[in-house]
Amino acid sequence: MAFTANSTIAEILKKPGAKAIFDKHVGVSVDLGQLRMVMDMSLQQVADFVEWDKEKLEGLVKDLNAA
């Protein structure tokens, strides 16, 4: 399954290694408790909330799909 900006956090975290990819793009280790609050949100919704630019979001999606 290919991930997109419309994939939910819950869908993404089912992939082994996805949390490490999040950590890489966020720049710190993201607490799973923090991620639980946004499980039903799409990656785009989270990116909008934390004010990621288009390139950062695209990089995360690319890395998720490459892993």
MOVENNOR-V349887 format. One record per helix or strand of 3 or more residues. SS is the DSSP state (2 for helix, 1 for strand). FROM is the first residue (numbers start at 1). TO is the last residue. If there is no record, write none. Layout:
ss=SS from=FROM to=TO
ss=SS from=FROM to=TO
//
This chain:
ss=2 from=9 to=13
ss=2 from=18 to=26
ss=2 from=32 to=36
ss=2 from=43 to=50
ss=2 from=54 to=66
//
